[in-house]
Each structure stands twice: as structure tokens, then as C-alpha cells.
Amino acid sequence: MKKPRIIVTGGAGFIGANLVEALNQRGEDRILIVDHLKEGPKWKNLLGLKFLDYLQKDDFLDCIEKNHFSEVEAIIHLGACSDTTVKDLDYLYKNNYLYSKKLAVFCLEHGITFIYASSAATYGDGSLGFSDDETLIPRLKPLNPYGFSKQLFDLWVYHHGLTKKVVGLKYFNVFGEKEFHKGEMRSVVLKAYEQIKREGKVRLFRSYRPEYPDGGQLRDFIYVKDAVEATLFFLEHPEIKGIFNVGTGQARSFKDLVTAVFSALNLPVNIEYIDMPENLRKQYQYFTQADITKLKKVGYNKPMYTLEEAVKSYVSWLEQQKPF
């Protein structure tokens, strides 16, 4: 009987399902997918993928605690609650922090490569910049409970000297295929596409800082295909360890992003600027941009999609799905 070589937690999720697809394209199907499907459409992300088995996340943890799967080569831990609006810190502590700790300890005890998803949300308002220099980790101040749960695990890794034994990836603003299930957490690209299809226009928040025009707020938007390629680089180079930013290194405006969606649909740009809710204004990030110096230094030099190329590719895929 075949045994899994790679375990992907969150393998039915957005980045996870794209990662499994990329592994399949490399000829790898000895994969165990771990996730929590619930009642939404996330299960559809698994259709067409090649994998050995699927386990619910609680069942998988039971197996880990009984020392099952000690023969696997790698665990890519992408499973987490990534909803930035969740306020239940006890839940996030157990689901995002304790769960990650148990998997990391298991991997370290059995010599298994451990790659986990951190987040650019750990950088907070960006006042300390966006450097993935690990000595800066204790100084970071996330703005929401989700970012705090990711920061807690990064701190645990850092304080226990594990940055030379595991890989943590701080994903920036990822968008692309297989994100329908994400609800309010789906990307601005998908939300813009849906608004254009329904109303012929896109609504963006006004700026409340004079140095940024309306629609001029900046983010490091990265196509999911590039995020996956960067992740698999570490799987293919298990000798490289540490915590790394995964972004393009180039901030672009929301106006640029939305303009690219209109362009991909061959439609004139039609943007309506609306007031930002009061509760968001104090914690809103006006600028994020990954410092990817360290990523390049360890040898990752694959060219990335430009924003326009990525949006065009994604919109083409969306059109084939016929969601409208």
C-alpha cells in the first residue's frame, strides 16, 4: 500500500489546493490532505486533484499524537483560520497556535521537513517596515487577532531557536484561483470581478491620508501561482531554513488592481469611491511591500507575474468557471 510522502494541511483551501495541483504537475501524488471542510463549497477545490487520502484536522492531530505518519518527508502546514474579523482569541490560540506547535514538535522529533504559513499580518501597521529579519520578530505588533495568532507562533519558533530548523512563510496579499469559499476574506480581484459582472462598476474605499489619493492605497499583491512556487522552492531545498517574506517586492495601488480587472474584461474603468467604516479607519494599512532580499539571497529567482499578467490569467480562469 502506498504511503504519503507529503502532508498538506489546509490542502482544500486556497493556497493549499493550488499547491497540491502544482505538486501533481511535478508528478507527485503521494499526498495526504488535511482540512476542515464544514458546509461551504471548499470541497470543490479537491476535484481533479490527485492525492492518496483525506483527513479531517482533528483526526489528523490524533494520528500525530499516536506517532502515525512519522515516515513522511514533509509537512506543509497551511491550515489555519485566516479570517481577520474573528475575535475569539481562545479559538485562534488553539487552532492557529497550539495546533502549529504540535505539528512542529512532531516534525522536529522525526526529522521531517516542516514548512508553515505565517502572514504579513504580523507586521501590523508597517511602522517597523516589512523586513523578514528574524531579530525584529519580538518588536512586531499585529493589528488583529488573526495576525496575533500568527505572531505567537513566529515568536515561539524564534525564542526556541528553531529558525534554523523550520521554514515560515509570511504571505502578503495573495489572490487567484480556488478562493470562492473564502467569503469576505476573498481577494479584491475576485470581489471586483463580481461587482463588475453585477453592476458594471467597482467600489473602493476613499483615502483618509493626504499623501494617498483615493484608490492609491498600496499593497503587495502576489498571484497564488507565485506564492506556491516560492513555497515549493523550500520543499525542493530542505537545507534552507528560516522565516521569509513571500511577496513580489513591488507595492501597487488598488486602483491599478481594479483597472487591470476592467482591462482583462475589455471594459472601461468605472470606480466609485465610498466611505470607509469608522471601525476600520484606525487599523487600516495604507502600504505593504515585502522585502524579498532574503528570499532572493537563498536562491529563489523565478520571475514573477506582473500584476496585469496575473489578473489577466485569473480573470480568464474565472470566465471559464462561469460563476455568473
Buried (B, 14 or more C-beta within 10 A) or exposed (E): EEEBBBBBBBBBBBBBBBBBBBBBEEEBBBBBBBBBBEEEEBBBBBEEBBBBEBBEBEEBBEBBEEEEBEEBBBBBBBBBBBBBEBEEBEEBBEBBBBBBBEBBBBBBEBEBBBBBBBBBBBBBBBEEEBBBEBEBBEEBEBBBBBBBBBBBBBBBBBEBEBBEBBBBBBBBBBBBBBBBBBEEBBBBBBBBBBBBEEEEBBEBBEBBEEEBEBBBBBBBBBBBBBBBBBBBBBBEBBEEBBBBBBBBBBBBBBBBBBBBBBBBBEEEBEBEBEEBEEEEEEEBBBBBBBBBEBBEEBEBEEEBBBBBEBBBBBBEEBBEEEEE
